[in-house]
Amino acid sequence: MATILRAKVVPEVGGDTLFASMSAAYRGLSERMKQHIHGLESQHDFKPWRPLFGHKDRARLRELEDEFPNPWHPVVRVHPVTGRRVLYVNRQFCTRIKDLKPDESDTLLEFLYRQATIPEYQLRVKWQPNTLVMWDNRSVQHYASHDYYPARRTMERVTVKGDRPKGVSGAYTTDTVPANGTVKPAIAEGTRPGPKRAFDRY
């Protein structure tokens, strides 16, 4: 459901974490694309953790895969608190979209993955020792920049168990949950305040 990350050792340069609002990413899609992905499901795989199991642990890996088979989750989930629709796919876990041919699935997933890389949907955190960040895994993705070698970066992390994602249901209708409005940030004198970024609004 949520993750809390605290920085202990940080590099002088680099090591930032980028966060992407996937509800903003969904809002940024065309109405035709929203209709196209409405009700679709994608398969999530255990693949990122397979390399952590050595040869001696393969039996345990098979047990875990049998106990927790790869689940199908909605491509568009509904946030249980805000009611906002969230683009719920990521390159790390998703392998295919149900009922599509492999090339169709791959093409659509690649397009959807790229939405998380749009700067207007992102927030960048530059860490300092003891910086503490908490985010909602139900609607936010994150990426840690690996640009600080050979310096060190040490973090403490706690993740709160979440619920099973629930998707959109019924025929497609336009999303009517309002945005958070505009903001008047602290700005330098002589400059003009701009609209709130998509990351903050959704």
C-alpha positions, 0 to 999 in steps of 0.5 A: 500500500505504501513505502517509507524510505529514509536516507542514511548515506547519500552521495554528494552528486546523483542518487536522486529518486524520481516518482511518477503519478500514475493517476496523472499518467492516466489523465494524460491519455486520450479518451480513445486510448482510455476506452481502449484499455478500459477493463484490460488485465495484465499479468504480473511476474515474479521475474525481478527476484529470480536472480536472487535465488542461487542454484541451491535455492531453486527448489524454494523458488519453485515452491514460492511460484507454486504458492503465489502464481503470477496474478492478473491485475487491472491495467486501470485500477481504481484508487480505494480512497480517492476514487481516481483511475490509475494506470497500473502497469510497469516494466518491472513486473508486467509481462503481457496483456490478457486476450491480446496477441504477443506483438499487440500486447508488447506494443501497447505495454511499451506505450503505457510504460513510457507514460511514467517517464513524462516529466510533468508527471514526475517529482524528483527527490534529492536526498540528504541524510535523514530525509524521509519520504513516504509514498502511495504504491497504489498510484505512484511509481518510483525509480532510483537513479544509478548515477553515483558510482563509486559513491555509496547510497544507503537507505532504510525501507519499510513497505506496508502491505496493500490490498488487491487492486480493483479495476474499472467495471462496466462500460467506459465513462469519462473520469469525473473525479476532480483534480486538486486545483491550482497552486500558488507556490513560493516563488522568486519576486518578479516571477509569475506563479504557474499552474500546479504540475500534473504530479501534484494535481492527480 
